[in-house]
Amino acid sequence: MQLFSQDMDQNKRMLYHALVVPVVLVILLFLIFALEYLGGYDFHFLGVYPREFKGLIGILTMPFIHVDVKHLYANIIPIFVLTLFLYMAYRKYAYKVLIFVWIVTGMILWIIGRSSWHIGISGIIYGLVCYLFFGGLAGNNRTSIAIALIVAFLYGGIVWYMIPIGIDNHISWEGHLSGAVSGIIAAVIFRTKPKGDENAEKQEEQDDVQYDWRDSDKTESELPS
């Protein structure tokens, strides 16, 4: 069963498809933060605690937990924009990239991070930045190349937050670095077809228009990232 009508304008239909995951993700982030804040809960234990069994659950849940409103708002716009770009340029396998970056970022952080609670979704933000940039430049799709350049312009400066020099010690630079590494790996694994294959490019663009994601295969210190 398809989510949107085939009779809908192609550009509008593709945009609506691309908006589904970003909108749902942002809503979940707000709802979980509101539950914690208004309910008086403390969800820091759902973060990643490196090299400790108690921190393994955070590989899945860390991105949903934020320290405060400022931390949440700092991540909301980038994650919305980047997931929108991801589903606009790579909609056929965007969910695979998102899941890969999500899991691998947490796994790397669990191995290399400082002994503290690491929370926040910015590790995934870094992963998507690297994937969209390197994957876009290596691809043969004009849209992906344009998005790669836009991402470089908007978020190129974040590279300085992946090293432990000159930044707040309370920021999880390890989470940022883990995300960047996972994004680069994803760009190698999930690549578009090589340039020069015009038939493959035309078929890929046609598939993108027709694709419907619903038809696809089915207290210790906290370091915000």
Buried (B, 14 or more C-beta within 10 A) or exposed (E): EEEBEEEEEEEEBBEEBBBBBBEEBBEEBEEBBEEBEEEEEEBBBBBBBBEEEEBBBBBEBBBBBBBEEEBBEBBBEBBBBBBBBBBBBBBBBBBBBBEBBBEBBBBBBBEBBBEBBBBBBBBBBBBBBBBBBBBBEBBBBEBBBEBBEBBBEBBEEBBEBBEEEEBEEEBBBBBBBBBBBBBBBBBEEBEBBEEEEEEBBEEBEEEBEEBBBEEEEEEEEBBBB
